[in-house]
Amino acid sequence: MARTISQTPSRALAEFRLLPRLTTAESVPAKVSLRAPLVTCPATGVTLHLNIPVASAAMQAVSGPQMGIALAKQGGVALVFCSQTIAAQAESVARIKRHKAGFVEPRTVSPEATIREVAELSRATGFSIFPVVDAAGMLVGIVSRKDYDPGRHEGRKVTERMIPRARLEVGVEITDLSDANALLLDGHHSVLPIVDRQGKLLSLVFKKDLEEYAENPLQVADDRKRLIAAAAINTHDFEERVPALVEAGADALAVDSSDGYSFYQGRTLDWLRARYPSLPVVGGNVVTGAGFDFLVEHGAGAVKVGMGSGTICITQEQKGTGRGLATALLDVVAARDRHLARTGRYIPVVADGGVVTAKDIVIALALGADTVVMGRYFARMEESPSEKVVVNGRVMKAYWGEGSARAREWKTARYGQGVFVEGVEGLVEYAGKLADNLPETLAMIRSSMASCGCATLALLHQDAELELVSALSIREGQVHDVYLPRTASDDGGRSWGE
Ligand code: RVP
């Protein structure tokens, strides 16, 4: 007989509801903060926070550079998928980090360079404005696409065509974007070089970036004002992949595995802890407290929870292994709380797989998760890398699991995996741009937290009251006994914006 046989059923997120508590003046939706810890670094004690508790899944159909940029602007982060070549993944991370988030570390040109060289650099980088600096890094001017004609001036020196330093407005040692904004608004220029007191160039601030920044107050950036980027790694080629991702600027890594409670993952985390002690790493996936303890012992700074609950996942059906996400979270969160009491160190927990709607997110958070990872939710967006398909007049996007035949093609060629599949390939209804969908989902979460009287996620952990619901009460909570103009969709009746 098996070592343990539990006859208590494993629970899904959908089986819980939150009980309303008093909404105070401090917990109205406008005052609810969704700031959440994503991952800590055990060696340094530094925690990487998101401004919303949401990450996109490390999947080919979900998290490329466009998703990384769009989601970081909204306050979350994409886990850039690792089922691609090291060079392609590192380039995706570098693209997210290059995206301008206020202060920009610019590519510079020398005053002695020719206009031909500037035009070539412009073509290669896509940038049209270059600060001109001397050998000591002192700002001597700016040359932009408006200052030269590539044919007519190609042999001329930059110094002959640039706008010299004396005619430029500069900010001296400005570190606050609003100060830079004030100078840009008062001046006539579209770009403001920031220099130190000696005149050495530090960064550039573009007017159009500031406008974009103002539109995205929740965006998450590093201390150099570059968007945050996170990347998945596997337990096979990490010794080559990690250095390339670090070089590209990855702020955090996540070990991508459907079963993280393994010697392979322990070995990978040990290597990371020895080589990159200050790099925060999310371990996973596990569904038990024992799995949590194992990953944390090996240096994981957050633990991702879920097995077999993803929308495209058939692990439970194929292998018989897995657990309802709610039960898995409860077990892992209890282990996390024991670890906190024992060591004083808080390890964030990430809920992953089957988190589909705003209500799923808030219930996962109330059960003790700090953030959620979503695949299907983000696959529907314009920014996901998957192709659009029109079926019966409806625009859909392809969505496939990392364990599906389509994704395994890549892995099998490299690691010899692929005897059987653990995921399927399907379609999801196209939803448009992330920026047109996510705010509505976040508004629902804020409203739900307000109903629970919780202005922060820490308070939600502490004060939320959850109740298990019966199948009949779930039915009662849905639309019933009325005819609807459209009663069913491929979303199982869900409305699009969720
Ligand atoms: P969902 O958000 O429910 O679409 O689930 C996404 C999650 O499903 C991923 O973050 C991952 O944990 C899991 N996944 C990805 N591929 C597969 C598979 O092929 N079985 N499962």
Residues whose N, C-alpha, C, O or C-beta is under 5 A from the ligand:
A	BS01	RVP	A57 A58 S309 G310 T311 I312 C313 I314 D352 G353 G354 V355 V373 M374 G375 R376 Y377 G401 E402 G403 S404 E422 G423 V424
